[in-house]
């Protein structure tokens, strides 16, 4: 099958999908709407594209559609896999191509679709002209269904993890070594990998940590990543420098060691699908403290493999951190790993995606007959 994978730019998620597709035996091409230099995996052909600056504007439509229609006529793919919804999938739908597999990135259905009447129209337009939709959790599937998309044409699977790479065995030794270097062996260490953007609530965690650390001086926090809220987060944590490690962006190969360095993982996001970093933490045997948004509740059960707090509530998060810090984590750790093994295997997810390709192609063919 000749597959055209269309996305905004280049992200770790894109590279994971494209790496798997490049090994699938399909003939795979990648298109980046916003252009830029991409780390295209082996087995995938990058499509030359005159990109645009984000976000997609109505004035961009004519030029992008002309370019897109010419590409589709020349390449003649058997299927287009496209997302997020309001720009990438929307343009493919506007070009009239079938079969179209639209991929939700979570935020597009959980938040962006409701930003304005225009974004709601774009969402409906793309979904009505999609042959199938793939997404990563039931909460997002419910939103697609609320827009009228048939549930029988929704392919749900988490963007899971490599369970051999993200494992207690692969994370504990480097994690302990790092803690020893920091002299944090006897501390309770929290970890958060969420981007420092408004959707992900890292500022809520910063407020909560300051409150909790006043009562429990043994608490420590590892914050990885960065983002547009950096100045705000640094300001919130001013005076806590000896208790917080700011690690910046880290490479994939380093991640297991960071999970191994922590006792508890925190995901305070306001908008999400199935968070891959949450699944990675679970696979490494970390109990998690998460906001009570629907996607998180599909993975974390309070008192079983982690703890839940009301979204955006820094004071309750602080109390939850203090409670969790006093728990015996052994049962939580075992349960987190077991849940990841049962539900978050990336290899199984790839097979579901490839099966979804076959189903989408068949639906698209029937629509064009």
BAKOL-221992 format. One record per residue (C-alpha): residue number from 1; z, x negated, y negated. Coordinates in Angstrom, 2 decimals. Each point is the difference from the previous one (the first is absolute). Example, Ala and Ser with C-alpha at 12.3 -4.5 7.8 and 13.67 -1.06 7.14 Angstrom:
2
+-----+---------+---------+---------+
|   k |       Z |       X |       Y |
+-----+---------+---------+---------+
|   1 |    7.80 |  -12.30 |    4.50 |
|   2 |   -0.66 |   -1.37 |   -3.44 |
+-----+---------+---------+---------+
//
This chain:
369
+-----+---------+---------+---------+
|   k |       Z |       X |       Y |
+-----+---------+---------+---------+
|   1 |    0.00 |    0.00 |    0.00 |
|   2 |   -0.86 |   -1.25 |   -3.49 |
|   3 |    3.07 |    0.58 |   -2.21 |
|   4 |    0.27 |   -0.32 |   -3.78 |
|   5 |    3.65 |   -0.48 |   -1.01 |
|   6 |    0.46 |    0.86 |   -3.69 |
|   7 |    3.15 |   -0.82 |   -1.95 |
|   8 |    1.15 |   -0.85 |   -3.52 |
|   9 |    0.37 |   -3.77 |    0.19 |
|  10 |    1.74 |   -2.35 |    2.43 |
|  11 |    3.50 |    0.58 |    1.32 |
|  12 |    2.03 |   -1.01 |    3.07 |
|  13 |   -0.55 |    3.51 |    1.38 |
|  14 |   -3.78 |   -0.32 |   -0.43 |
|  15 |    0.02 |   -3.37 |    1.74 |
|  16 |    1.96 |    1.43 |    2.94 |
|  17 |   -2.44 |    2.86 |    0.44 |
|  18 |   -3.04 |   -2.24 |   -0.42 |
|  19 |    1.37 |   -2.64 |    2.37 |
|  20 |    0.44 |    2.65 |    2.68 |
|  21 |   -3.44 |    1.46 |   -0.68 |
|  22 |   -1.59 |   -3.45 |    0.07 |
|  23 |    1.33 |   -0.41 |    3.54 |
|  24 |   -0.97 |    3.51 |    1.12 |
|  25 |   -3.63 |   -0.64 |    0.96 |
|  26 |   -1.26 |    2.23 |   -2.81 |
|  27 |   -2.36 |   -1.30 |   -2.70 |
|  28 |    2.28 |    0.08 |   -3.04 |
|  29 |   -0.71 |   -0.31 |   -3.74 |
|  30 |    2.51 |   -0.01 |   -2.87 |
|  31 |   -0.50 |    1.37 |   -3.52 |
|  32 |    2.49 |   -0.62 |   -2.85 |
|  33 |   -0.30 |    2.55 |   -2.80 |
|  34 |    1.83 |   -2.20 |   -2.51 |
|  35 |   -1.69 |   -3.22 |    1.09 |
|  36 |    1.77 |   -3.34 |   -0.11 |
|  37 |    0.35 |   -2.78 |    2.54 |
|  38 |    1.02 |    1.24 |    3.43 |
|  39 |    1.37 |   -1.73 |    3.10 |
|  40 |   -2.43 |    1.73 |    2.34 |
|  41 |    0.98 |   -0.42 |    3.67 |
|  42 |   -2.28 |   -1.45 |    2.65 |
|  43 |   -2.43 |    2.51 |    1.48 |
|  44 |   -0.33 |    1.98 |   -3.25 |
|  45 |   -2.89 |   -0.23 |   -2.49 |
|  46 |    0.91 |    0.33 |   -3.66 |
|  47 |   -2.40 |    2.23 |   -1.94 |
|  48 |   -1.11 |   -1.42 |   -3.38 |
|  49 |    1.22 |    2.48 |   -2.59 |
|  50 |    0.00 |    0.27 |   -3.78 |
|  51 |    3.62 |    1.08 |   -0.32 |
|  52 |    1.73 |    1.85 |   -2.80 |
|  53 |    3.34 |   -0.37 |   -1.71 |
|  54 |    2.73 |    2.32 |    1.24 |
|  55 |    0.44 |    2.88 |   -0.33 |
|  56 |   -3.24 |    1.82 |    0.85 |
|  57 |   -1.24 |    1.90 |   -3.07 |
|  58 |   -2.52 |    2.83 |   -0.23 |
|  59 |   -2.30 |   -2.33 |   -1.94 |
|  60 |   -0.01 |   -2.31 |    3.07 |
|  61 |   -1.35 |    2.71 |    2.30 |
|  62 |   -3.76 |   -0.25 |   -0.70 |
|  63 |   -0.26 |   -3.76 |    0.48 |
|  64 |    2.29 |   -0.08 |    3.03 |
|  65 |   -1.79 |    2.92 |    1.66 |
|  66 |   -3.43 |   -1.56 |   -0.51 |
|  67 |    1.21 |   -3.24 |    1.52 |
|  68 |    1.75 |    1.84 |    2.82 |
|  69 |   -2.95 |    2.20 |    0.95 |
|  70 |   -2.30 |   -3.04 |    0.10 |
|  71 |    2.47 |   -1.82 |    2.26 |
|  72 |    0.39 |    2.95 |    2.36 |
|  73 |   -3.77 |    0.44 |    0.26 |
|  74 |   -0.46 |   -3.67 |    0.79 |
|  75 |    2.99 |   -0.52 |    2.31 |
|  76 |   -0.11 |    3.40 |    1.74 |
|  77 |    3.55 |   -0.17 |    1.38 |
|  78 |    1.04 |    2.23 |    2.87 |
|  79 |    3.29 |    0.68 |   -1.79 |
|  80 |    1.70 |   -0.71 |   -3.32 |
|  81 |    3.76 |   -0.60 |    0.00 |
|  82 |    1.19 |    0.40 |   -3.61 |
|  83 |    3.17 |    0.25 |   -2.05 |
|  84 |    2.04 |    0.54 |   -2.14 |
|  85 |   -1.09 |    3.55 |   -0.58 |
|  86 |   -0.45 |    0.50 |   -3.76 |
|  87 |   -2.39 |   -2.90 |   -0.57 |
|  88 |   -1.41 |   -1.70 |    3.11 |
|  89 |   -0.26 |    3.00 |    2.32 |
|  90 |   -0.95 |    2.21 |   -2.94 |
|  91 |   -3.06 |   -2.13 |   -0.76 |
|  92 |   -1.17 |    0.02 |    3.63 |
|  93 |    0.41 |    3.78 |    0.04 |
|  94 |   -1.87 |    0.26 |   -3.31 |
|  95 |   -2.85 |   -1.99 |    1.54 |
|  96 |   -0.22 |    2.67 |    2.71 |
|  97 |    0.44 |   -2.36 |    2.95 |
|  98 |    1.01 |    1.13 |    3.50 |
|  99 |    1.83 |   -0.82 |    2.18 |
| 100 |    2.84 |   -0.83 |   -2.38 |
| 101 |    3.46 |   -0.98 |    1.21 |
| 102 |    2.30 |    0.16 |   -3.01 |
| 103 |    3.13 |   -2.14 |    0.18 |
| 104 |    3.03 |    1.00 |   -2.04 |
| 105 |    2.15 |   -2.86 |   -1.25 |
| 106 |    3.06 |    2.22 |   -0.36 |
| 107 |    0.41 |   -0.17 |   -3.77 |
| 108 |   -3.36 |    1.73 |   -0.53 |
| 109 |    1.17 |    3.20 |    1.75 |
| 110 |    3.72 |   -0.25 |   -0.71 |
| 111 |   -0.31 |   -0.66 |   -3.75 |
| 112 |   -3.43 |   -0.69 |   -1.51 |
| 113 |   -1.49 |    3.31 |    1.15 |
| 114 |    2.47 |    1.88 |   -2.22 |
| 115 |   -0.34 |   -2.02 |   -3.21 |
| 116 |   -2.44 |    2.40 |   -1.70 |
| 117 |   -2.38 |    2.91 |    0.69 |
| 118 |   -2.80 |   -2.58 |    0.10 |
| 119 |    1.70 |   -2.10 |    2.69 |
| 120 |    0.65 |    3.16 |    2.04 |
| 121 |   -3.69 |    0.85 |   -0.27 |
| 122 |   -1.02 |   -3.51 |    1.09 |
| 123 |    2.34 |    0.24 |    2.98 |
| 124 |   -1.37 |    3.39 |    1.10 |
| 125 |   -3.57 |   -1.16 |   -0.52 |
| 126 |    0.42 |   -3.11 |    2.16 |
| 127 |    1.92 |    1.79 |    2.74 |
| 128 |   -2.43 |    2.94 |    0.24 |
| 129 |   -2.87 |   -2.43 |    0.54 |
| 130 |    1.85 |   -2.21 |    2.49 |
| 131 |   -0.69 |    0.36 |    3.70 |
| 132 |    3.45 |   -1.27 |    0.95 |
| 133 |    3.08 |   -1.48 |   -1.66 |
| 134 |    2.23 |   -2.79 |    1.24 |
| 135 |    3.48 |   -0.62 |   -1.36 |
| 136 |    3.27 |   -1.57 |    1.01 |
| 137 |    2.69 |    2.69 |    0.18 |
| 138 |    0.58 |    3.71 |    0.46 |
| 139 |    1.18 |    0.47 |   -3.58 |
| 140 |   -3.38 |   -1.14 |   -1.30 |
| 141 |   -1.78 |    2.13 |    2.60 |
| 142 |    1.87 |    3.02 |   -1.33 |
| 143 |   -1.30 |   -0.75 |   -3.51 |
| 144 |   -3.58 |   -0.24 |    1.28 |
| 145 |    0.44 |    3.33 |    1.76 |
| 146 |    1.41 |    1.51 |   -3.20 |
| 147 |   -3.31 |   -0.90 |   -1.66 |
| 148 |   -1.74 |    2.01 |    2.71 |
| 149 |   -1.09 |   -2.79 |    2.34 |
| 150 |   -0.02 |    1.13 |    3.67 |
| 151 |    2.86 |   -1.54 |    1.97 |
| 152 |   -2.17 |   -0.42 |    3.08 |
| 153 |   -2.10 |   -2.52 |   -1.92 |
| 154 |    2.97 |   -2.11 |   -1.16 |
| 155 |    0.64 |   -3.24 |    1.86 |
| 156 |    3.64 |   -1.09 |   -0.45 |
| 157 |    1.26 |   -3.45 |    0.95 |
| 158 |    2.37 |   -2.44 |   -1.74 |
| 159 |   -1.40 |   -3.21 |   -1.40 |
| 160 |    2.20 |   -1.72 |    2.53 |
| 161 |    0.98 |   -3.57 |    0.73 |
| 162 |   -0.67 |   -2.83 |    2.43 |
| 163 |    3.07 |    0.42 |    2.20 |
| 164 |   -0.24 |   -3.53 |    1.39 |
| 165 |   -0.15 |   -1.61 |   -3.45 |
| 166 |    2.60 |    2.28 |   -1.59 |
| 167 |    2.82 |   -0.23 |    2.51 |
| 168 |    3.67 |   -1.06 |    0.13 |
| 169 |   -1.00 |   -3.03 |    2.05 |
| 170 |   -2.46 |   -1.15 |   -2.65 |
| 171 |    2.22 |    0.66 |   -2.99 |
| 172 |    3.59 |   -0.96 |    0.80 |
| 173 |   -0.29 |   -3.80 |    0.18 |
| 174 |   -1.85 |   -0.57 |   -3.32 |
| 175 |    2.18 |    2.65 |   -1.63 |
| 176 |    3.24 |   -1.67 |    1.04 |
| 177 |   -1.32 |   -3.37 |   -1.15 |
| 178 |   -0.77 |    1.40 |   -3.47 |
| 179 |    3.43 |    1.65 |   -0.27 |
| 180 |    1.69 |   -3.27 |    0.92 |
| 181 |   -1.94 |   -1.80 |   -2.74 |
| 182 |    1.17 |    2.64 |   -2.51 |
| 183 |    3.56 |   -0.06 |    1.37 |
| 184 |   -0.29 |    3.75 |    0.59 |
| 185 |    1.05 |    0.01 |    3.68 |
| 186 |    3.09 |    2.11 |   -0.67 |
| 187 |   -1.67 |    2.33 |   -2.53 |
| 188 |   -1.54 |    3.44 |    0.45 |
| 189 |   -3.63 |   -0.46 |   -0.95 |
| 190 |   -2.31 |    2.80 |   -1.19 |
| 191 |   -3.79 |   -0.40 |   -0.05 |
| 192 |   -2.69 |    1.91 |   -1.90 |
| 193 |   -3.74 |   -0.74 |    0.07 |
| 194 |   -1.24 |    2.93 |   -2.06 |
| 195 |   -2.30 |   -0.66 |   -2.96 |
| 196 |    1.67 |    0.03 |   -3.40 |
| 197 |   -1.94 |    3.06 |   -1.08 |
| 198 |    1.25 |    3.44 |   -1.10 |
| 199 |   -0.92 |    1.65 |    3.33 |
| 200 |    2.32 |   -2.19 |    2.04 |
| 201 |    3.40 |    0.25 |   -1.67 |
| 202 |    1.00 |   -3.67 |   -0.01 |
| 203 |    1.72 |    0.64 |   -3.35 |
| 204 |    2.18 |    2.59 |    1.77 |
| 205 |    0.99 |   -2.64 |    2.56 |
| 206 |    0.78 |   -2.48 |   -2.78 |
| 207 |    2.39 |    2.48 |   -1.67 |
| 208 |    1.60 |    0.85 |    3.32 |
| 209 |    0.48 |   -3.62 |    1.00 |
| 210 |    1.85 |   -0.81 |   -3.22 |
| 211 |    2.37 |    2.93 |    0.63 |
| 212 |    0.53 |   -0.84 |    3.67 |
| 213 |    0.48 |   -3.75 |   -0.58 |
| 214 |    2.87 |    0.75 |   -2.40 |
| 215 |    1.93 |    1.55 |    2.89 |
| 216 |   -1.24 |   -2.31 |    2.76 |
| 217 |   -0.52 |   -3.56 |   -1.30 |
| 218 |   -1.36 |   -1.07 |    3.41 |
| 219 |   -3.23 |    1.94 |   -0.58 |
| 220 |   -3.21 |   -1.93 |   -0.56 |
| 221 |   -3.58 |    1.16 |   -0.73 |
| 222 |   -3.39 |   -1.48 |    0.82 |
| 223 |   -2.76 |    1.45 |   -2.20 |
| 224 |   -3.54 |   -1.00 |    0.91 |
| 225 |   -3.18 |    0.92 |   -1.86 |
| 226 |   -0.62 |    0.75 |   -3.66 |
| 227 |   -1.67 |    2.58 |   -2.21 |
| 228 |   -0.19 |    1.68 |   -3.39 |
| 229 |    3.74 |    0.77 |   -0.06 |
| 230 |    1.00 |   -3.67 |    0.30 |
| 231 |    1.59 |   -0.26 |   -3.46 |
| 232 |    2.01 |    3.17 |    0.61 |
| 233 |    1.24 |   -1.12 |    3.42 |
| 234 |    0.97 |   -3.49 |   -1.18 |
| 235 |    1.90 |    1.59 |   -2.88 |
| 236 |    1.85 |    2.40 |    2.31 |
| 237 |    1.08 |   -2.89 |    2.23 |
| 238 |    0.98 |   -2.36 |   -2.81 |
| 239 |    3.35 |   -1.56 |    0.83 |
| 240 |   -0.56 |    0.40 |    3.75 |
| 241 |   -2.20 |   -3.08 |    0.42 |
| 242 |    2.31 |   -1.68 |    2.51 |
| 243 |   -0.11 |    3.13 |    2.17 |
| 244 |   -3.75 |    0.72 |   -0.20 |
| 245 |   -2.89 |   -2.05 |    1.34 |
| 246 |   -3.36 |    0.68 |   -1.68 |
| 247 |   -2.63 |   -1.17 |    2.47 |
| 248 |   -3.22 |    1.17 |   -1.64 |
| 249 |   -3.02 |    0.76 |    2.14 |
| 250 |    0.10 |   -1.47 |    3.50 |
| 251 |   -2.65 |   -0.54 |    2.64 |
| 252 |   -0.21 |    2.16 |    3.11 |
| 253 |    0.92 |   -2.94 |    2.23 |
| 254 |    3.36 |   -0.35 |   -1.80 |
| 255 |    1.08 |    3.65 |    0.25 |
| 256 |    1.84 |   -0.03 |    3.35 |
| 257 |    2.35 |   -2.68 |   -1.29 |
| 258 |    0.88 |    2.11 |   -3.03 |
| 259 |    0.81 |    2.99 |    2.19 |
| 260 |    2.11 |   -2.32 |    2.14 |
| 261 |    1.89 |   -1.17 |   -3.08 |
| 262 |    1.20 |    3.53 |   -0.80 |
| 263 |    2.55 |    2.38 |    1.47 |
| 264 |   -1.38 |    3.18 |   -1.60 |
| 265 |   -3.40 |    1.02 |   -1.34 |
| 266 |   -0.27 |    2.29 |   -3.06 |
| 267 |   -3.01 |    2.16 |   -0.92 |
| 268 |    0.78 |    2.03 |   -3.15 |
| 269 |   -3.54 |    1.34 |   -0.52 |
| 270 |   -0.73 |    3.26 |   -1.81 |
| 271 |   -3.51 |    0.41 |    1.46 |
| 272 |   -1.14 |   -1.29 |    3.38 |
| 273 |   -1.69 |    0.49 |    3.29 |
| 274 |    1.29 |   -1.89 |    3.02 |
| 275 |    1.08 |   -3.23 |   -1.69 |
| 276 |   -1.29 |   -3.00 |    1.94 |
| 277 |    2.83 |   -2.22 |   -1.23 |
| 278 |    2.49 |    2.58 |    1.28 |
| 279 |   -1.70 |   -0.05 |    3.40 |
| 280 |    0.01 |   -3.81 |   -0.01 |
| 281 |    3.72 |    0.01 |   -0.74 |
| 282 |    0.64 |    2.44 |    2.84 |
| 283 |   -2.11 |   -2.09 |    2.38 |
| 284 |    2.18 |   -3.01 |   -0.88 |
| 285 |    3.10 |    2.02 |    0.81 |
| 286 |    1.21 |    0.72 |   -3.53 |
| 287 |    1.89 |    3.20 |   -0.83 |
| 288 |   -1.40 |    1.53 |   -3.20 |
| 289 |    1.27 |    1.86 |   -3.03 |
| 290 |   -2.74 |    2.27 |   -1.35 |
| 291 |   -0.58 |    2.73 |   -2.57 |
| 292 |   -0.22 |    3.52 |    1.37 |
| 293 |   -3.73 |    0.51 |   -0.62 |
| 294 |   -1.83 |    1.73 |    2.88 |
| 295 |   -1.87 |   -3.05 |    1.31 |
| 296 |    3.21 |   -2.04 |    0.32 |
| 297 |    1.71 |    2.83 |    1.88 |
| 298 |   -2.67 |   -0.26 |    2.70 |
| 299 |    1.38 |   -3.45 |    0.84 |
| 300 |    3.66 |   -0.26 |   -1.00 |
| 301 |    2.77 |    2.26 |    1.31 |
| 302 |    3.29 |   -0.28 |   -1.83 |
| 303 |    2.67 |   -1.59 |    2.17 |
| 304 |   -2.46 |   -0.82 |    2.79 |
| 305 |   -2.33 |   -2.78 |   -1.16 |
| 306 |    0.92 |   -0.07 |   -3.69 |
| 307 |    1.26 |    2.00 |   -2.95 |
| 308 |   -1.53 |    2.48 |   -2.47 |
| 309 |    0.72 |    0.43 |   -3.72 |
| 310 |   -1.37 |    2.49 |   -2.57 |
| 311 |   -3.15 |   -1.33 |   -1.63 |
| 312 |    0.68 |   -1.60 |   -3.37 |
| 313 |    3.81 |    0.24 |    0.26 |
| 314 |    1.28 |   -3.53 |   -0.66 |
| 315 |    3.69 |    0.96 |    0.24 |
| 316 |   -0.41 |    1.57 |    3.44 |
| 317 |   -2.13 |   -2.94 |    1.11 |
| 318 |    2.84 |   -2.33 |   -1.06 |
| 319 |    2.49 |    2.03 |    2.06 |
| 320 |   -2.41 |   -0.01 |    2.93 |
| 321 |   -0.36 |   -3.78 |   -0.19 |
| 322 |    3.79 |   -0.38 |   -0.01 |
| 323 |    0.31 |    2.31 |    3.01 |
| 324 |   -2.77 |   -1.71 |    1.94 |
| 325 |    1.47 |   -3.44 |   -0.72 |
| 326 |    3.15 |    0.93 |    1.91 |
| 327 |   -1.78 |    1.32 |    3.11 |
| 328 |   -0.51 |   -1.58 |    3.41 |
| 329 |   -3.79 |   -0.40 |   -0.09 |
| 330 |   -0.67 |   -0.85 |    3.64 |
| 331 |   -0.94 |    3.51 |    1.09 |
| 332 |   -2.01 |    0.57 |   -3.17 |
| 333 |   -1.96 |   -3.21 |    0.59 |
| 334 |   -0.87 |    0.87 |    3.57 |
| 335 |   -1.06 |    3.52 |   -0.97 |
| 336 |   -2.17 |   -1.24 |   -2.88 |
| 337 |   -1.90 |   -2.37 |    2.29 |
| 338 |   -0.37 |    2.67 |    2.69 |
| 339 |   -1.39 |    2.53 |   -2.50 |
| 340 |   -2.51 |   -2.56 |   -1.27 |
| 341 |   -1.15 |   -0.82 |    3.53 |
| 342 |   -0.46 |    3.67 |    0.84 |
| 343 |   -1.68 |    1.18 |   -3.19 |
| 344 |   -1.26 |   -2.92 |   -2.15 |
| 345 |   -2.24 |   -2.10 |    2.24 |
| 346 |   -3.01 |   -1.10 |   -2.09 |
| 347 |   -2.11 |   -0.59 |    3.11 |
| 348 |    0.46 |    3.64 |    1.02 |
| 349 |   -0.81 |    1.06 |   -3.57 |
| 350 |   -3.29 |   -1.90 |    0.04 |
| 351 |   -1.02 |    1.81 |    3.17 |
| 352 |    0.76 |    3.33 |   -1.69 |
| 353 |   -2.13 |   -1.04 |   -2.98 |
| 354 |   -2.94 |   -0.92 |    2.23 |
| 355 |    0.33 |    3.32 |    1.83 |
| 356 |    0.03 |    1.70 |   -3.42 |
| 357 |   -3.28 |   -1.77 |   -0.80 |
| 358 |   -1.64 |    1.58 |    3.03 |
| 359 |    1.35 |    3.44 |   -0.88 |
| 360 |   -1.07 |   -0.34 |   -3.64 |
| 361 |   -3.50 |   -1.10 |    0.98 |
| 362 |   -0.35 |    3.02 |    2.26 |
| 363 |    1.22 |    2.39 |   -2.72 |
| 364 |   -2.34 |   -1.57 |   -2.55 |
| 365 |   -2.94 |    0.28 |    2.37 |
| 366 |    0.68 |    3.69 |    0.62 |
| 367 |    0.16 |    0.65 |   -3.75 |
| 368 |   -3.43 |   -1.55 |   -0.58 |
| 369 |   -1.76 |    1.86 |    2.83 |
+-----+---------+---------+---------+
//
